[in-house]
Amino acid sequence: MTSDPQLYITLALSGLAGLGMLTGAALSGWRGWLALKHRELAELHRPEMAAAAMPNAASRIELADLKERIRKLEAIAAGVDL
C-alpha cells in the first residue's frame, strides 16, 4: 500500500468538495420548499379566497342530491324497498 500524502489530501479535499455540493443542493431545495409553503399559506389567507370557499346555493343543492343518491344506493345494498 502506498503512503503518498498527496493522494490522501486529494481524496479528502474531493470528499469535502462533494459534501459541500450536496449540502448546497439540499439547502437550495429546503429554501424552495419553504418558499412554496409560504406561498400556499399566503393563498389560504387571501380575502377573495375566503369568499370563494363559501358554497353557493347550486353547489349545496348538488351536494344534497348526491347525499340522497348515496342513501338510495345504501338502501338498495341493504335490501330495503324504497
N, C-alpha and C positions, 0 to 999 in steps of 0.2 A: 504494500500500500504506500502510496506517495504521501509525503508530508509537506506538500507545497503550500505555503501560507497564502499565496496569491489565489489559488483555487478556492480555498475556504472563504477568503474575503469576497471573492466574486460571487460565490454561491450565497453567502449571507446577504450581500447587497442586492442580489437578484430576488431573493425571497422577501426582503424588506420592501423592495420596489413593488413586487406583486401584491404584497399585503396592503401597501398604501393605495394601489389602484383599486383593489377590491373594497377597501374601506371607503374610498371616494365614491365609487359607484353605489355602494349601499347608502351612503349619506345622501346622495342625489335622489335615489329612489324614495327614501324616507321623507325628504323635503317635498317631493312631488305628491306623495300620499297625503301628507299634512295639508298641502295646498288644495287637493281635491276635497278632503273632508271639510276644510274651511269654506269652500265654495258651496258644498252641499248644505252646510248649516246656514249659510247666508241665504240660500234659496228657500229654506224652510221658514225663515222669519220675515220674508217679504210680505207686506200687507196685501198685495194683489193676489198672492198665492193663498192666503188665508180665505179670501173671499171665493176663490175658485174651488177650494176644498169643500165648501158647503154644497151639499147636493141640492139640485133643483127639483121641481115637482115631477118632471118627466122621469128623472132617474129614480126617484122614490117610488113612483108607480111601477116602473120596470122591476125594481127590486122586490116589491110586494108581489108582482106577478110571478117572478122566479121562485119566491118562497112558497107560493100557492102550488106551483107545479111540483116542487120538491115534496110538499105534503101529500099531493095526489100520488106521486110515484112511490112514496114510502107506504101509503095505504095499499096500493096495488101489490107491493112486495110483501106486505104483511097479510094479504088475503082478505082485506076488508072491502066490502062493497060500498061504492060511493053513491 
